């Protein structure tokens, strides 16, 4: 006897992919479809469109409709207030992205400054603090000179001359 194997297929749908027609989205948001059309006309919601022009609402759109419903019904806001809240949220998101970008850049610059500072200390350790013939002398060049080489005399001070 042949045994049937049951398989299950799961499809993940992006939260911003339009999947609900207006009647379903309106029901999910507990609104009348005409309300959704009005919100679209005001720019509060922007559903996707099918190739034939049918409005397709995403999960995000339905969540946004629920938020509008909450702000108007429970908090007593008018639609102008809702629009302003959404504008401010967009500005806040934009600023948060800019801050994150600036923090990342500041970390990169801090690392570069630390690298340059280490390089400066390394180079400074190789140079003897006097000049010979107008040029700075590296410590390594002094070590290679004749055995018994002592550090060059200090330049005469102006007061002793």
ZARORO-722791 format. One record per residue (C-alpha): residue number from 1; residue in one letter; x, y, z. Coordinates in nm, 4 decimals, padded with zeros to 6 digits. Example, Ala and Ser with C-alpha at 12.3 -4.5 7.8 and 13.67 -1.06 7.14 Angstrom:
REM residues 2
R     i   aa         xx         yy         zz
R     1    A    01.2300   -00.4500    00.7800
R     2    S    01.3670   -00.1060    00.7140
//
This chain:
REM residues 161
R     i   aa         xx         yy         zz
R     1    X    00.0000    00.0000    00.0000
R     2    X    00.1392    00.3364   -00.1019
R     3    X    00.1753    00.5841    00.1758
R     4    X    00.0951    00.9463    00.1134
R     5    X    00.3387    01.2049    00.2368
R     6    X    00.1787    01.5243    00.3447
R     7    X    00.3752    01.8357    00.2647
R     8    X    00.3153    02.1825    00.3907
R     9    X    00.3961    02.4942    00.1969
R    10    X    00.4420    02.8230    00.3743
R    11    X    00.4663    03.1496    00.1928
R    12    X    00.6147    03.4538    00.3608
R    13    X    00.4552    03.7758    00.2417
R    14    X    00.6409    04.1007    00.2877
R    15    X    00.4531    04.3355    00.5222
R    16    X    00.4493    04.6060    00.2559
R    17    X    00.3255    04.3894   -00.0316
R    18    X   -00.0292    04.4709   -00.1390
R    19    X   -00.2440    04.1632   -00.0833
R    20    X   -00.5851    04.2824    00.0395
R    21    X   -00.8562    04.4322   -00.1774
R    22    X   -01.0325    04.7382   -00.0364
R    23    X   -01.3267    04.5453    00.1085
R    24    X   -01.0988    04.3084    00.3028
R    25    X   -00.8685    04.5881    00.4229
R    26    X   -01.1699    04.7923    00.5351
R    27    X   -01.3076    04.4974    00.7289
R    28    X   -00.9687    04.4257    00.8905
R    29    X   -00.9401    04.7914    00.9958
R    30    X   -01.3071    04.8060    01.1022
R    31    X   -01.3845    05.0872    00.8581
R    32    X   -01.6086    05.1484    00.5612
R    33    X   -01.4354    05.1138    00.2194
R    34    X   -01.5334    05.4736    00.1387
R    35    X   -01.3291    05.5863    00.4419
R    36    X   -01.0228    05.4171    00.2929
R    37    X   -01.0804    05.6021   -00.0346
R    38    X   -01.1073    05.9314    00.1551
R    39    X   -00.7863    05.8597    00.3489
R    40    X   -00.6107    05.7827    00.0216
R    41    X   -00.7349    06.1127   -00.1277
R    42    X   -00.5911    06.2979    00.1759
R    43    X   -00.2575    06.1176    00.1407
R    44    X   -00.2869    05.9327    00.4730
R    45    X   -00.2560    05.5961    00.3004
R    46    X   -00.1079    05.4906   -00.0337
R    47    X   -00.2201    05.1426   -00.1344
R    48    X   -00.0420    04.9603   -00.4126
R    49    X   -00.2265    04.9079   -00.7391
R    50    X   -00.2703    04.5919   -00.9427
R    51    X   -00.1952    04.6071   -01.3182
R    52    X   -00.5676    04.6734   -01.3703
R    53    X   -00.5723    04.9551   -01.1135
R    54    X   -00.7357    04.7716   -00.8222
R    55    X   -00.6260    04.9007   -00.4812
R    56    X   -00.4177    04.6443   -00.2951
R    57    X   -00.3540    04.7063    00.0738
R    58    X   -00.0594    04.5565    00.2612
R    59    X   -00.0323    04.4463    00.6235
R    60    X    00.1465    04.7764    00.6915
R    61    X   -00.1410    04.9663    00.5312
R    62    X   -00.3931    04.7852    00.7526
R    63    X   -00.1809    04.8606    01.0614
R    64    X   -00.1676    05.2257    00.9577
R    65    X   -00.5459    05.2308    00.9112
R    66    X   -00.5852    05.0877    01.2612
R    67    X   -00.3564    05.3602    01.3974
R    68    X   -00.5641    05.6266    01.2225
R    69    X   -00.8769    05.4706    01.3728
R    70    X   -00.7154    05.4722    01.7179
R    71    X   -00.6032    05.8354    01.6921
R    72    X   -00.9396    05.9610    01.5666
R    73    X   -01.1805    05.7439    01.7679
R    74    X   -00.9912    05.6892    02.0933
R    75    X   -00.7709    05.9983    02.1161
R    76    X   -01.0156    06.2405    01.9580
R    77    X   -00.7764    06.3708    01.6922
R    78    X   -00.8996    06.5179    01.3675
R    79    X   -00.7433    06.4093    01.0387
R    80    X   -00.5183    06.7170    01.0282
R    81    X   -00.3745    06.6061    01.3633
R    82    X   -00.3231    06.2536    01.2323
R    83    X   -00.1443    06.3927    00.9265
R    84    X    00.0823    06.5987    01.1526
R    85    X    00.1626    06.2968    01.3717
R    86    X    00.2641    06.0988    01.0624
R    87    X    00.4756    06.3903    00.9334
R    88    X    00.6551    06.4169    01.2676
R    89    X    00.7139    06.0408    01.2780
R    90    X    00.8686    06.0550    00.9305
R    91    X    01.0934    06.3430    01.0380
R    92    X    01.1935    06.1529    01.3510
R    93    X    01.2785    05.8412    01.1461
R    94    X    01.4801    06.0517    00.9026
R    95    X    01.6719    06.2196    01.1837
R    96    X    01.7360    05.8860    01.3548
R    97    X    01.8851    05.7520    01.0296
R    98    X    02.1032    06.0643    00.9989
R    99    X    02.2216    06.0310    01.3597
R   100    X    02.3072    05.6639    01.3036
R   101    X    02.4976    05.7582    00.9883
R   102    X    02.6842    06.0373    01.1685
R   103    X    02.7683    05.8080    01.4608
R   104    X    02.9072    05.5521    01.2182
R   105    X    03.1138    05.8209    01.0440
R   106    X    03.2363    05.9562    01.3794
R   107    X    03.3516    05.6061    01.4764
R   108    X    03.5364    05.5736    01.1441
R   109    X    03.7028    05.9116    01.1916
R   110    X    03.7919    05.8267    01.5519
R   111    X    03.9613    05.5081    01.4356
R   112    X    04.1477    05.7026    01.1662
R   113    X    04.2611    05.9650    01.4201
R   114    X    04.3820    05.6879    01.6529
R   115    X    04.5722    05.5259    01.3654
R   116    X    04.7339    05.8575    01.2680
R   117    X    04.8210    05.9333    01.6313
R   118    X    04.9902    05.5930    01.6654
R   119    X    05.1800    05.6580    01.3438
R   120    X    05.2859    06.0032    01.4724
R   121    X    05.4143    05.8496    01.7980
R   122    X    05.6008    05.5811    01.6046
R   123    X    05.7680    05.8339    01.3762
R   124    X    05.8483    06.0655    01.6640
R   125    X    06.0248    05.7804    01.8490
R   126    X    06.2570    05.7342    01.5498
R   127    X    06.3722    06.0967    01.5369
R   128    X    06.6399    06.2447    01.7617
R   129    X    06.5365    06.5873    01.8891
R   130    X    06.8142    06.7831    01.7150
R   131    X    06.9093    06.8741    01.3644
R   132    X    07.2250    06.7941    01.1734
R   133    X    07.2836    07.0163    00.8788
R   134    X    06.9290    07.1463    00.8905
R   135    X    06.7620    06.8024    00.8703
R   136    X    06.6124    06.5878    01.1431
R   137    X    06.8142    06.2749    01.2088
R   138    X    06.6521    05.9340    01.2635
R   139    X    06.7668    05.7333    01.5637
R   140    X    06.8362    05.4349    01.3344
R   141    X    07.0869    05.6440    01.1339
R   142    X    07.2771    05.7353    01.4512
R   143    X    07.3033    05.3736    01.5640
R   144    X    07.4676    05.2752    01.2328
R   145    X    07.7527    05.5244    01.2759
R   146    X    08.0987    05.4393    01.4048
R   147    X    08.1346    05.2474    01.7333
R   148    X    08.1700    05.4611    02.0367
R   149    X    07.9563    05.7317    01.8848
R   150    X    07.8196    05.9612    02.1477
R   151    X    07.5214    06.1829    02.1044
R   152    X    07.6184    06.5066    01.9345
R   153    X    07.6811    06.8029    02.1562
R   154    X    07.3934    07.0292    02.2334
R   155    X    07.3881    07.3499    02.0330
R   156    X    07.5346    07.6424    02.2276
R   157    X    07.2769    07.8399    02.4143
R   158    X    07.2391    08.2053    02.3148
R   159    X    07.3238    08.3190    02.6694
R   160    X    07.6702    08.1541    02.6693
R   161    X    07.7817    08.3016    02.3380
//
